[in-house]
Amino acid sequence: MAAETSGDKKGILLETGTNEFEIVEFSIGQVNYGINVAKVREVITSAPVTTMPQAHPYVDGLFTLRGKAIPLVNLPRCLNVQSNAEPKNIIVTEINNYNIGFLVENVSRIHRISWKDMEPAPEVGDQSRVVGLVKMKDRIVLLLDFETIIAEINPEINAKLTTYEEATEDVKSKRSDVHVVVAEDSPMLRDLLVTTLHESGYRFIRDFGNGQDAWNYLQELSQRDGNINEHVGVIVSDVEMPKMDGHRLLKLVREDERLGKVPLVLFSSLISDEMRLKGEQLGASGQIAKPEINQLIGLLDNLIFGTPIKNEQSNG
């Protein structure tokens, strides 16, 4: 269903970076939710589940899809949503190179929308699982923070986000002078990323929850006197963000007269073959799939201090 809907315009989006994306809308109780189509492998009806001893409370067990055992998250239980309806669909996802299914009540349709129409979620609590919302004519669709849910279930994700090769004091000293701009919409992952960069020696970091705020800040920096690299040495951006996605941010940076040569690395759970091609064509300096923070730090060092990144990585 997702492939048929996106196929006609895939080439256009790949070439122009229109700041659009598609969501699969589904419901739990009286609430409508959404997930980026790029994260969805397929939608199936409910399947037999094998329970696992000492599994995470959100996990019902394992189901089998084409010979592969996949964890099944009971999303109503995870979200603490009470409903009389029986969940009948499983959204099978691939996020952070990790396959996992989410049990939901009903999958309705796919929408193509602009990231500009996705608003950041209001701050209603530290544990909110909503990263954004889309206002439809007759309802609001909530975009869930699936990365955070998976990180809660799979501690290995958090471990990889906080594990990096210990640097010498000399390397940390060099890193300490570099100004880093980070754009990441997930509060939990943004905090982990910033903390880990700090501990690895990168001390000057400005972080933002969406691409638009990051772009506004970068435009401000571009107006300052002096070498642009004194104001921003490298940009690290997620792809999926409210207001402006990482690909649109990358396109604008590359078109800017002063910012155009600043290294920009995409650090995202959406680094598939198709997404990697799009990033390369837009001029990404590198692309690292979450949660490989150690690879990210190594790439930043290479871009800032080492030899220039190879042409095939930056230009496709």
FENKAGI-V723644 format. One record per backbone hydrogen bond with DSSP energy under -0.5 kcal/mol. CO is the residue of the C=O (numbers start at 1). NH is the residue of the N-H. Records with the same first field share a line. If there is no record, write none. Layout:
CO = NH  NH
This chain:
1 = 5
2 = 6
3 = 7
4 = 8
6 = 10
7 = 10  11
9 = 13
10 = 14
11 = 15
12 = 16
13 = 17
19 = 115
21 = 113
22 = 37
23 = 25  111
24 = 35
25 = 108  109
26 = 33
27 = 105  106
28 = 31
31 = 28
32 = 142
33 = 26
34 = 144
35 = 24
36 = 39
37 = 40
39 = 41  94
42 = 92
44 = 90
49 = 51
50 = 62
52 = 55
56 = 59
58 = 60  74
61 = 72
62 = 50
63 = 70
65 = 68
68 = 65
70 = 63
71 = 73  101
72 = 60  61  74
73 = 75  103
74 = 78
75 = 79
76 = 80  81
77 = 80
80 = 82
85 = 87
88 = 46
89 = 104
90 = 44  92
91 = 93  102
92 = 41  42
93 = 100
95 = 98
98 = 95
99 = 71
100 = 93
101 = 73
102 = 91
103 = 75  76
104 = 88  89
105 = 88
106 = 27  108
109 = 25
111 = 23  113
113 = 21
114 = 117
115 = 118  243
117 = 119  135
118 = 243
119 = 133
122 = 124
125 = 128
129 = 131  145
131 = 121
132 = 143
133 = 119
134 = 136  141
139 = 136
140 = 32  142
141 = 134
142 = 34  144
143 = 131  132
144 = 146
145 = 149
146 = 150
147 = 151
148 = 152
149 = 153
150 = 154
153 = 155
154 = 157  158
155 = 159
156 = 160
157 = 161
158 = 162
159 = 162  163
160 = 293
162 = 164
168 = 172
169 = 173
170 = 174
171 = 175
172 = 176
174 = 177
175 = 178
178 = 180  204
179 = 233  234
180 = 206
181 = 236
182 = 208
183 = 238
185 = 187
186 = 190
187 = 191
188 = 192
189 = 193
190 = 194
191 = 195
192 = 196
193 = 197
194 = 198
195 = 199
196 = 200
197 = 202
198 = 201
201 = 203
203 = 205
204 = 180
205 = 207
206 = 182
208 = 184
210 = 214
211 = 215
212 = 216
213 = 217
214 = 218
215 = 219
216 = 220
217 = 221
218 = 222
219 = 223
220 = 223
221 = 224
227 = 230
228 = 231  232
233 = 263
234 = 181
235 = 265
236 = 183
237 = 267
239 = 241  246
242 = 211  212  244
244 = 211
245 = 249
246 = 250
247 = 251
248 = 252
249 = 253
250 = 254
251 = 255
252 = 256
253 = 256
256 = 260
259 = 262
263 = 235
264 = 285  286
265 = 237  267
266 = 268  288
268 = 271  290
269 = 96
270 = 272
272 = 276
273 = 277
274 = 278
275 = 279
276 = 280
277 = 281
278 = 282
279 = 283  284
280 = 283
286 = 266
288 = 268
289 = 292
291 = 293
292 = 296
293 = 297
294 = 298
295 = 299
296 = 300
297 = 301
298 = 302
299 = 303
300 = 304
301 = 305  306
310 = 313  314
311 = 315
312 = 316
